[in-house]
Amino acid sequence: MNWDLLEPILIIIGIDIILGGDNAVVIALASRNLPEKQRNKAILLGTGLAIVARIVLTTVALYLLQIPFLQLVGGLFLLYIATNLLTDQEEEQDIKAGDHLFAAVKTIVFADIVMGFDNVLAIAGASHDNILLVIMGLLVSVPIIVWGSKFILMLMDKFPLFIYFGAGLLTYTAAEMILEDHYMLEMLYPYPLVQIWLPIIMVITVVCGGYVYNKRKNSYSEI
């Protein structure tokens, strides 16, 4: 497997793990009232259906991103998601726990679809129109999220740099989406250095800007 194929797969896996912490919490909350045997079934069924739904939604997103300027808009929106990941890390969740298997599975799948829009957009951008890369990335990353959810969330809480790495990864993907927009390609074709340096500058700006913002916010909260 060459690097051109391996790079987007690793990026997809990284994006899904970074953005999947909340989805892992949803799975745990939705199945918490079930007996042990049914809980495992709910997790497996819910996760399996969520993977299928994610693949379908990402496939649709791949086609939609071919519309003029949508690649550019998608990249800008993903840039917003990356910034928001750094500066607004507190989210409230009100997940209703199901008291039987079907209710829990339905909650897991529905919540994953609703909460997974950022994942879908990011993965569509990172896959470079290759649905096989999407499928491979999701098949690897979603089970990691489900079974390693507590570890992932612990990493995010204990090591803030993990969040900054994720934001940088999303920003890099956003920059690639912007540069791959048809009109942006035509506009920047005479300027190859811009195509090389724009992703790097965007990553540095978002990560450093998020760090400064968080430092100031923490200093104000201590006063």
VORO-445536 format. One record per atom (N, C-alpha, C): residue number from 0; atom name; x, y, z. Coordinates in steps of 0.001 Angstrom, whole numbers. Example, Ala and Ser with C-alpha at 12.3 -4.5 7.8 and 13.67 -1.06 7.14 Angstrom:
BEGIN
> vextor|loro|u|v|w
> 0|N|13190|-5690|7800
> 0|CA|12300|-4500|7800
> 0|C|13200|-3300|7800
> 1|N|12850|-2250|7080
> 1|CA|13670|-1060|7140
> 1|C|12900|30|7870
//
This chain:
BEGIN
> vextor|loro|u|v|w
> 0|N|855|-1198|0
> 0|CA|0|0|0
> 0|C|887|1242|0
> 1|N|711|2107|-1041
> 1|CA|1560|3290|-1131
> 1|C|1036|4412|-225
> 2|N|1859|5440|-29
> 2|CA|1529|6518|907
> 2|C|314|7319|448
> 3|N|134|7496|-889
> 3|CA|-1008|8259|-1404
> 3|C|-2335|7617|-993
> 4|N|-2343|6293|-847
> 4|CA|-3540|5580|-406
> 4|C|-3629|5528|1109
> 5|N|-2466|5366|1760
> 5|CA|-2445|5212|3214
> 5|C|-2745|6528|3936
> 6|N|-2253|7652|3383
> 6|CA|-2428|8952|4061
> 6|C|-3891|9296|4310
> 7|N|-4784|9250|3274
> 7|CA|-6182|9596|3549
> 7|C|-6865|8628|4510
> 8|N|-6474|7337|4474
> 8|CA|-7061|6368|5407
> 8|C|-6699|6732|6840
> 9|N|-5428|7072|7073
> 9|CA|-4984|7453|8418
> 9|C|-5669|8743|8865
> 10|N|-5841|9697|7936
> 10|CA|-6521|10952|8273
> 10|C|-7989|10685|8633
> 11|N|-8652|9831|7855
> 11|CA|-10049|9479|8137
> 11|C|-10181|8832|9507
> 12|N|-9293|7897|9809
> 12|CA|-9317|7229|11115
> 12|C|-9090|8245|12225
> 13|N|-8094|9126|12030
> 13|CA|-7796|10143|13043
> 13|C|-8959|11086|13271
> 14|N|-9586|11549|12174
> 14|CA|-10734|12457|12278
> 14|C|-11879|11789|13029
> 15|N|-12172|10549|12670
> 15|CA|-13317|9874|13279
> 15|C|-13090|9611|14760
> 16|N|-11850|9306|15131
> 16|CA|-11549|9074|16553
> 16|C|-11637|10396|17331
> 17|N|-11087|11465|16754
> 17|CA|-11117|12770|17423
> 17|C|-12553|13256|17615
> 18|N|-13365|13131|16561
> 18|CA|-14739|13635|16620
> 18|C|-15725|12622|17191
> 19|N|-15244|11409|17463
> 19|CA|-16160|10334|17860
> 19|C|-16340|10147|19348
> 20|N|-15663|10954|20162
> 20|CA|-15790|10797|21613
> 20|C|-17223|10928|22088
> 21|N|-17925|11950|21580
> 21|CA|-19313|12161|21969
> 21|C|-20211|11020|21515
> 22|N|-19947|10482|20309
> 22|CA|-20741|9368|19816
> 22|C|-20578|8142|20711
> 23|N|-19374|7951|21237
> 23|CA|-19124|6839|22150
> 23|C|-19932|7002|23429
> 24|N|-20036|8234|23910
> 24|CA|-20827|8511|25106
> 24|C|-22298|8217|24841
> 25|N|-22776|8574|23641
> 25|CA|-24166|8307|23262
> 25|C|-24469|6812|23338
> 26|N|-23557|6011|22808
> 26|CA|-23748|4563|22816
> 26|C|-23857|4041|24244
> 27|N|-22976|4535|25109
> 27|CA|-22993|4097|26509
> 27|C|-24290|4521|27204
> 28|N|-24710|5773|26988
> 28|CA|-25916|6288|27641
> 28|C|-27185|5597|27130
> 29|N|-27250|5363|25821
> 29|CA|-28459|4799|25230
> 29|C|-28706|3358|25669
> 30|N|-27652|2634|25994
> 30|CA|-27794|1214|26337
> 30|C|-27629|935|27827
> 31|N|-27562|1974|28656
> 31|CA|-27217|1764|30063
> 31|C|-28311|1059|30865
> 32|N|-29566|1118|30417
> 32|CA|-30649|489|31167
> 32|C|-30937|-944|30752
> 33|N|-30193|-1441|29766
> 33|CA|-30422|-2799|29279
> 33|C|-29652|-3829|30101
> 34|N|-30152|-5082|30150
> 34|CA|-29357|-6159|30747
> 34|C|-28057|-6352|29978
> 35|N|-27072|-6980|30612
> 35|CA|-25725|-7103|30036
> 35|C|-25737|-7710|28628
> 36|N|-26485|-8817|28431
> 36|CA|-26498|-9479|27120
> 36|C|-27129|-8583|26057
> 37|N|-28238|-7957|26410
> 37|CA|-28896|-7072|25449
> 37|C|-28085|-5810|25200
> 38|N|-27326|-5384|26196
> 38|CA|-26492|-4194|26039
> 38|C|-25451|-4417|24949
> 39|N|-24801|-5578|24988
> 39|CA|-23793|-5895|23963
> 39|C|-24423|-5987|22574
> 40|N|-25641|-6586|22512
> 40|CA|-26343|-6670|21230
> 40|C|-26683|-5279|20714
> 41|N|-27152|-4405|21616
> 41|CA|-27517|-3049|21218
> 41|C|-26303|-2300|20685
> 42|N|-25167|-2466|21355
> 42|CA|-23941|-1793|20921
> 42|C|-23518|-2283|19534
> 43|N|-23537|-3618|19338
> 43|CA|-23121|-4197|18057
> 43|C|-24074|-3799|16932
> 44|N|-25401|-3951|17181
> 44|CA|-26387|-3618|16155
> 44|C|-26381|-2122|15857
> 45|N|-26375|-1328|16925
> 45|CA|-26386|122|16761
> 45|C|-25157|620|16030
> 46|N|-24003|78|16390
> 46|CA|-22751|482|15743
> 46|C|-22731|64|14281
> 47|N|-23176|-1174|14008
> 47|CA|-23210|-1668|12632
> 47|C|-24101|-822|11740
> 48|N|-25310|-519|12235
> 48|CA|-26236|320|11466
> 48|C|-25711|1747|11332
> 49|N|-25041|2234|12384
> 49|CA|-24465|3584|12338
> 49|C|-23365|3666|11277
> 50|N|-22555|2599|11150
> 50|CA|-21504|2567|10124
> 50|C|-22132|2627|8732
> 51|N|-23190|1816|8522
> 51|CA|-23874|1808|7219
> 51|C|-24437|3194|6912
> 52|N|-25108|3791|7913
> 52|CA|-25688|5133|7719
> 52|C|-24598|6149|7421
> 53|N|-23462|6035|8110
> 53|CA|-22364|6972|7907
> 53|C|-21795|6832|6490
> 54|N|-21672|5597|5999
> 54|CA|-21154|5372|4644
> 54|C|-22110|5965|3607
> 55|N|-23423|5738|3799
> 55|CA|-24421|6276|2863
> 55|C|-24385|7800|2851
> 56|N|-24366|8410|4037
> 56|CA|-24352|9869|4134
> 56|C|-23079|10461|3536
> 57|N|-21935|9785|3765
> 57|CA|-20674|10283|3213
> 57|C|-20662|10165|1694
> 58|N|-21256|9082|1169
> 58|CA|-21359|8915|-288
> 58|C|-22173|10055|-894
> 59|N|-23302|10386|-238
> 59|CA|-24126|11512|-699
> 59|C|-23318|12809|-647
> 60|N|-22568|12993|448
> 60|CA|-21756|14203|606
> 60|C|-20703|14302|-495
> 61|N|-20119|13164|-880
> 61|CA|-19103|13166|-1944
> 61|C|-19688|13714|-3246
> 62|N|-20921|13296|-3564
> 62|CA|-21558|13780|-4790
> 62|C|-21949|15251|-4664
> 63|N|-22442|15639|-3493
> 63|CA|-22852|17024|-3288
> 63|C|-21663|17980|-3404
> 64|N|-20488|17515|-2939
> 64|CA|-19305|18380|-2969
> 64|C|-18785|18643|-4381
> 65|N|-19367|17936|-5381
> 65|CA|-18993|18203|-6769
> 65|C|-19697|19444|-7314
> 66|N|-20743|19917|-6604
> 66|CA|-21455|21130|-7031
> 66|C|-20526|22331|-6857
> 67|N|-20507|23253|-7832
> 67|CA|-19598|24404|-7750
> 67|C|-19706|25157|-6422
> 68|N|-18554|25465|-5871
> 68|CA|-18391|26244|-4639
> 68|C|-18745|25472|-3351
> 69|N|-19381|24297|-3467
> 69|CA|-19732|23559|-2243
> 69|C|-18489|23009|-1551
> 70|N|-17483|22654|-2344
> 70|CA|-16219|22205|-1758
> 70|C|-15602|23334|-935
> 71|N|-15667|24562|-1475
> 71|CA|-15145|25735|-767
> 71|C|-15956|26002|501
> 72|N|-17287|25974|390
> 72|CA|-18160|26204|1551
> 72|C|-17959|25109|2595
> 73|N|-17850|23855|2125
> 73|CA|-17623|22744|3045
> 73|C|-16307|22887|3797
> 74|N|-15280|23335|3093
> 74|CA|-13983|23544|3737
> 74|C|-14045|24636|4788
> 75|N|-14755|25722|4484
> 75|CA|-14899|26825|5449
> 75|C|-15697|26374|6672
> 76|N|-16743|25569|6442
> 76|CA|-17541|25069|7562
> 76|C|-16722|24114|8426
> 77|N|-15898|23289|7775
> 77|CA|-15038|22375|8523
> 77|C|-14000|23158|9325
> 78|N|-13563|24280|8781
> 78|CA|-12646|25164|9518
> 78|C|-13328|25695|10775
> 79|N|-14606|26033|10658
> 79|CA|-15383|26473|11824
> 79|C|-15479|25355|12863
> 80|N|-15710|24131|12408
> 80|CA|-15797|22984|13319
> 80|C|-14475|22790|14064
> 81|N|-13361|22930|13334
> 81|CA|-12038|22774|13955
> 81|C|-11810|23838|15022
> 82|N|-12186|25081|14711
> 82|CA|-12037|26173|15686
> 82|C|-12927|25942|16898
> 83|N|-14150|25503|16648
> 83|CA|-15102|25255|17724
> 83|C|-14645|24116|18630
> 84|N|-13951|23140|18038
> 84|CA|-13423|22016|18821
> 84|C|-12439|22506|19876
> 85|N|-11677|23535|19542
> 85|CA|-10685|24077|20472
> 85|C|-11293|25018|21502
> 86|N|-12236|25853|21066
> 86|CA|-12695|26955|21924
> 86|C|-13997|26684|22651
> 87|N|-14706|25621|22308
> 87|CA|-15985|25334|22958
> 87|C|-16087|23838|23174
> 88|N|-15404|23340|24194
> 88|CA|-15299|21905|24406
> 88|C|-16364|21361|25346
> 89|N|-17207|22219|25896
> 89|CA|-18235|21761|26816
> 89|C|-19556|21633|26077
> 90|N|-20077|20405|26039
> 90|CA|-21340|20157|25372
> 90|C|-22264|19403|26309
> 91|N|-23543|19818|26306
> 91|CA|-24521|19114|27124
> 91|C|-25197|18061|26277
> 92|N|-25441|16905|26914
> 92|CA|-26092|15825|26194
> 92|C|-27280|15345|26997
> 93|N|-28406|15167|26328
> 93|CA|-29609|14657|26968
> 93|C|-30053|13446|26168
> 94|N|-29466|12302|26461
> 94|CA|-29728|11081|25717
> 94|C|-30641|10180|26522
> 95|N|-31772|9827|25928
> 95|CA|-32726|8974|26615
> 95|C|-32278|7521|26520
> 96|N|-32149|6862|27649
> 96|CA|-31740|5459|27675
> 96|C|-32925|4578|27307
> 97|N|-32726|3634|26404
> 97|CA|-33806|2727|26023
> 97|C|-33932|1586|27026
> 98|N|-35177|1167|27260
> 98|CA|-35380|64|28204
> 98|C|-35586|-1266|27500
> 99|N|-35505|-1255|26142
> 99|CA|-35485|-2518|25407
> 99|C|-34586|-2359|24190
> 100|N|-34243|-3480|23576
> 100|CA|-33193|-3522|22557
> 100|C|-33460|-2568|21399
> 101|N|-34668|-2617|20830
> 101|CA|-34970|-1792|19652
> 101|C|-34858|-304|19964
> 102|N|-35362|97|21140
> 102|CA|-35316|1511|21516
> 102|C|-33876|1993|21642
> 103|N|-33007|1163|22244
> 103|CA|-31606|1541|22416
> 103|C|-30899|1649|21064
> 104|N|-31137|662|20182
> 104|CA|-30512|666|18850
> 104|C|-30974|1898|18071
> 105|N|-32285|2197|18122
> 105|CA|-32835|3356|17419
> 105|C|-32192|4648|17922
> 106|N|-32024|4759|19232
> 106|CA|-31402|5955|19810
> 106|C|-29963|6103|19353
> 107|N|-29208|4980|19370
> 107|CA|-27798|5000|18969
> 107|C|-27659|5461|17521
> 108|N|-28461|4871|16617
> 108|CA|-28348|5192|15192
> 108|C|-28783|6630|14924
> 109|N|-29940|7035|15499
> 109|CA|-30451|8387|15266
> 109|C|-29478|9445|15792
> 110|N|-28982|9232|17009
> 110|CA|-28049|10195|17607
> 110|C|-26754|10264|16812
> 111|N|-26283|9113|16316
> 111|CA|-25041|9098|15539
> 111|C|-25202|9886|14250
> 112|N|-26384|9752|13603
> 112|CA|-26629|10496|12365
> 112|C|-26668|11997|12639
> 113|N|-27400|12384|13694
> 113|CA|-27546|13802|14030
> 113|C|-26203|14408|14445
> 114|N|-25461|13685|15319
> 114|CA|-24208|14221|15842
> 114|C|-23038|14020|14897
> 115|N|-23231|13163|13869
> 115|CA|-22098|12789|13030
> 115|C|-21924|13623|11779
> 116|N|-22643|14758|11678
> 116|CA|-22531|15574|10466
> 116|C|-21111|16078|10252
> 117|N|-20470|16504|11358
> 117|CA|-19094|16999|11227
> 117|C|-18168|15883|10756
> 118|N|-18396|14656|11281
> 118|CA|-17586|13517|10843
> 118|C|-17763|13262|9354
> 119|N|-19026|13254|8917
> 119|CA|-19338|12971|7509
> 119|C|-18656|13979|6590
> 120|N|-18772|15256|6924
> 120|CA|-18169|16310|6097
> 120|C|-16655|16187|6068
> 121|N|-16051|15949|7234
> 121|CA|-14596|15829|7308
> 121|C|-14095|14615|6530
> 122|N|-14786|13487|6680
> 122|CA|-14370|12257|5996
> 122|C|-14537|12399|4487
> 123|N|-15632|13044|4061
> 123|CA|-15838|13279|2620
> 123|C|-14694|14111|2052
> 124|N|-14266|15114|2808
> 124|CA|-13160|15953|2344
> 124|C|-11834|15229|2305
> 125|N|-11616|14331|3264
> 125|CA|-10330|13631|3354
> 125|C|-10211|12463|2381
> 126|N|-11352|11986|1870
> 126|CA|-11332|10764|1055
> 126|C|-10953|10995|-397
> 127|N|-10962|12283|-846
> 127|CA|-10636|12617|-2237
> 127|C|-11503|11835|-3229
> 128|N|-12818|11794|-2941
> 128|CA|-13824|11176|-3821
> 128|C|-13687|9661|-3947
> 129|N|-13010|9026|-3014
> 129|CA|-12831|7565|-3078
> 129|C|-13653|6907|-1974
> 130|N|-14777|6307|-2338
> 130|CA|-15684|5726|-1340
> 130|C|-15054|4520|-641
> 131|N|-14125|3828|-1329
> 131|CA|-13449|2681|-698
> 131|C|-12611|3136|499
> 132|N|-11993|4310|390
> 132|CA|-11226|4856|1513
> 132|C|-12153|5183|2675
> 133|N|-13343|5704|2358
> 133|CA|-14339|5998|3397
> 133|C|-14708|4728|4146
> 134|N|-15028|3673|3397
> 134|CA|-15443|2411|4014
> 134|C|-14325|1826|4869
> 135|N|-13103|1808|4334
> 135|CA|-11963|1257|5084
> 135|C|-11700|2045|6357
> 136|N|-11726|3376|6242
> 136|CA|-11486|4222|7410
> 136|C|-12530|4034|8490
> 137|N|-13813|3976|8088
> 137|CA|-14892|3812|9064
> 137|C|-14873|2441|9708
> 138|N|-14595|1411|8932
> 138|CA|-14563|53|9490
> 138|C|-13482|-91|10553
> 139|N|-12394|655|10402
> 139|CA|-11318|609|11402
> 139|C|-11628|1506|12594
> 140|N|-12096|2746|12304
> 140|CA|-12199|3744|13372
> 140|C|-13417|3584|14264
> 141|N|-14571|3193|13710
> 141|CA|-15790|3121|14525
> 141|C|-15676|2071|15629
> 142|N|-15185|853|15349
> 142|CA|-14995|-93|16467
> 142|C|-14025|427|17532
> 143|N|-12990|1168|17097
> 143|CA|-12058|1760|18073
> 143|C|-12804|2731|18977
> 144|N|-13682|3538|18391
> 144|CA|-14461|4506|19162
> 144|C|-15345|3791|20173
> 145|N|-16046|2742|19718
> 145|CA|-16999|2039|20588
> 145|C|-16292|1370|21756
> 146|N|-15299|574|21454
> 146|CA|-14661|-213|22508
> 146|C|-13602|575|23273
> 147|N|-13103|1655|22671
> 147|CA|-12091|2440|23361
> 147|C|-12592|3803|23788
> 148|N|-13933|3942|23916
> 148|CA|-14520|5253|24185
> 148|C|-14008|5872|25481
> 149|N|-13949|5077|26526
> 149|CA|-13492|5616|27810
> 149|C|-12041|6079|27725
> 150|N|-11213|5309|27025
> 150|CA|-9809|5661|26882
> 150|C|-9656|6931|26062
> 151|N|-10450|7056|24975
> 151|CA|-10395|8239|24121
> 151|C|-10788|9483|24895
> 152|N|-11891|9377|25654
> 152|CA|-12359|10523|26431
> 152|C|-11369|10891|27533
> 153|N|-10733|9873|28126
> 153|CA|-9732|10126|29160
> 153|C|-8537|10869|28567
> 154|N|-8122|10459|27366
> 154|CA|-7011|11137|26690
> 154|C|-7329|12605|26440
> 155|N|-8561|12858|25964
> 155|CA|-8954|14235|25665
> 155|C|-8985|15098|26924
> 156|N|-9432|14493|28040
> 156|CA|-9499|15245|29291
> 156|C|-8112|15463|29895
> 157|N|-7291|14424|29812
> 157|CA|-5995|14461|30499
> 157|C|-4917|15152|29688
> 158|N|-5004|15017|28381
> 158|CA|-3965|15584|27504
> 158|C|-4604|16534|26489
> 159|N|-4697|17824|26822
> 159|CA|-5304|18803|25911
> 159|C|-4650|18839|24528
> 160|N|-3370|18444|24460
> 160|CA|-2691|18445|23158
> 160|C|-3378|17523|22159
> 161|N|-4071|16505|22665
> 161|CA|-4815|15581|21813
> 161|C|-5898|16342|21045
> 162|N|-6560|17288|21727
> 162|CA|-7581|18115|21104
> 162|C|-6953|19032|20045
> 163|N|-5780|19609|20378
> 163|CA|-5105|20505|19434
> 163|C|-4663|19743|18183
> 164|N|-4201|18511|18388
> 164|CA|-3828|17667|17245
> 164|C|-5043|17428|16354
> 165|N|-6184|17127|16975
> 165|CA|-7404|16887|16214
> 165|C|-7850|18116|15447
> 166|N|-7769|19277|16096
> 166|CA|-8155|20523|15432
> 166|C|-7232|20816|14247
> 167|N|-5937|20538|14422
> 167|CA|-4985|20719|13332
> 167|C|-5274|19794|12160
> 168|N|-5666|18545|12478
> 168|CA|-6004|17566|11442
> 168|C|-7233|18013|10657
> 169|N|-8239|18512|11365
> 169|CA|-9454|19005|10710
> 169|C|-9154|20231|9850
> 170|N|-8304|21120|10364
> 170|CA|-7947|22330|9616
> 170|C|-7200|21971|8330
> 171|N|-6301|20995|8414
> 171|CA|-5561|20533|7234
> 171|C|-6528|19980|6180
> 172|N|-7519|19190|6651
> 172|CA|-8526|18643|5739
> 172|C|-9364|19762|5132
> 173|N|-9717|20767|5945
> 173|CA|-10478|21919|5453
> 173|C|-9706|22658|4369
> 174|N|-8414|22855|4592
> 174|CA|-7575|23544|3606
> 174|C|-7521|22764|2291
> 175|N|-7416|21448|2386
> 175|CA|-7388|20619|1180
> 175|C|-8706|20715|420
> 176|N|-9825|20717|1170
> 176|CA|-11130|20851|519
> 176|C|-11229|22182|-222
> 177|N|-10786|23254|416
> 177|CA|-10837|24591|-202
> 177|C|-9985|24619|-1472
> 178|N|-8782|24039|-1387
> 178|CA|-7869|24056|-2538
> 178|C|-8352|23154|-3665
> 179|N|-9170|22135|-3336
> 179|CA|-9645|21211|-4367
> 179|C|-10927|21697|-5046
> 180|N|-11505|22796|-4545
> 180|CA|-12661|23367|-5224
> 180|C|-12249|23789|-6636
> 181|N|-13119|23490|-7605
> 181|CA|-12774|23709|-9017
> 181|C|-12348|25144|-9290
> 182|N|-13090|26095|-8741
> 182|CA|-12799|27507|-9006
> 182|C|-11535|27968|-8279
> 183|N|-11304|27425|-7107
> 183|CA|-10072|27749|-6389
> 183|C|-8857|27185|-7118
> 184|N|-9007|25988|-7689
> 184|CA|-7911|25390|-8452
> 184|C|-7529|26278|-9634
> 185|N|-8539|26783|-10344
> 185|CA|-8268|27649|-11492
> 185|C|-7614|28964|-11056
> 186|N|-8110|29510|-9925
> 186|CA|-7607|30791|-9458
> 186|C|-6166|30694|-8969
> 187|N|-5842|29571|-8283
> 187|CA|-4526|29445|-7654
> 187|C|-3522|28669|-8504
> 188|N|-3946|28238|-9698
> 188|CA|-3041|27454|-10553
> 188|C|-1715|28168|-10830
> 189|N|-1721|29497|-11059
> 189|CA|-427|30186|-11308
> 189|C|414|30360|-10045
> 190|N|-133|30010|-8895
> 190|CA|574|30248|-7628
> 190|C|755|28929|-6849
> 191|N|1651|28078|-7304
> 191|CA|1839|26763|-6655
> 191|C|2287|26866|-5203
> 192|N|3023|27929|-4852
> 192|CA|3483|28085|-3470
> 192|C|2314|28297|-2508
> 193|N|1275|28968|-3002
> 193|CA|86|29184|-2172
> 193|C|-557|27844|-1843
> 194|N|-617|26953|-2826
> 194|CA|-1217|25637|-2620
> 194|C|-417|24817|-1607
> 195|N|882|25045|-1551
> 195|CA|1728|24302|-613
> 195|C|1614|24876|793
> 196|N|1646|26213|882
> 196|CA|1750|26851|2198
> 196|C|415|27148|2869
> 197|N|-660|27238|2103
> 197|CA|-1955|27581|2704
> 197|C|-2381|26600|3804
> 198|N|-2314|25271|3578
> 198|CA|-2698|24354|4660
> 198|C|-1844|24528|5913
> 199|N|-534|24738|5726
> 199|CA|369|24887|6868
> 199|C|36|26152|7652
> 200|N|-191|27257|6920
> 200|CA|-516|28527|7575
> 200|C|-1846|28434|8311
> 201|N|-2831|27769|7700
> 201|CA|-4145|27630|8329
> 201|C|-4057|26802|9606
> 202|N|-3299|25708|9569
> 202|CA|-3143|24854|10754
> 202|C|-2492|25634|11896
> 203|N|-1395|26334|11580
> 203|CA|-684|27119|12605
> 203|C|-1600|28201|13186
> 204|N|-2366|28877|12314
> 204|CA|-3253|29960|12761
> 204|C|-4340|29443|13697
> 205|N|-4992|28353|13313
> 205|CA|-6094|27811|14126
> 205|C|-5581|27270|15451
> 206|N|-4511|26481|15409
> 206|CA|-3991|25868|16644
> 206|C|-3454|26935|17597
> 207|N|-2652|27853|17078
> 207|CA|-2086|28912|17931
> 207|C|-3174|29869|18415
> 208|N|-4113|30207|17528
> 208|CA|-5212|31079|17915
> 208|C|-6079|30446|18994
> 209|N|-6354|29142|18858
> 209|CA|-7131|28432|19872
> 209|C|-6403|28366|21206
> 210|N|-5098|28180|21141
> 210|CA|-4290|28124|22372
> 210|C|-4328|29466|23113
> 211|N|-4131|30561|22359
> 211|CA|-4156|31904|22969
> 211|C|-5535|32198|23549
> 212|N|-6582|31861|22808
> 212|CA|-7959|32098|23273
> 212|C|-8229|31344|24569
> 213|N|-7829|30077|24609
> 213|CA|-8067|29263|25806
> 213|C|-7275|29774|27013
> 214|N|-6033|30220|26763
> 214|CA|-5229|30781|27857
> 214|C|-5887|32024|28442
> 215|N|-6385|32898|27560
> 215|CA|-7048|34121|28024
> 215|C|-8337|33781|28757
> 216|N|-9100|32825|28224
> 216|CA|-10358|32450|28875
> 216|C|-10113|31880|30266
> 217|N|-9059|31058|30398
> 217|CA|-8722|30487|31706
> 217|C|-8241|31555|32686
> 218|N|-7474|32533|32167
> 218|CA|-6968|33593|33036
> 218|C|-8099|34483|33542
> 219|N|-9109|34739|32677
> 219|CA|-10265|35546|33083
> 219|C|-11109|34821|34112
> 220|N|-11229|33470|33950
> 220|CA|-12063|32691|34873
> 220|C|-11434|32607|36269
> 221|N|-10106|32784|36326
> 221|CA|-9421|32724|37622
> 221|C|-9511|34038|38410
> 222|N|-9872|35108|37683
> 222|CA|-9960|36420|38347
> 222|C|-11235|36512|39206
//
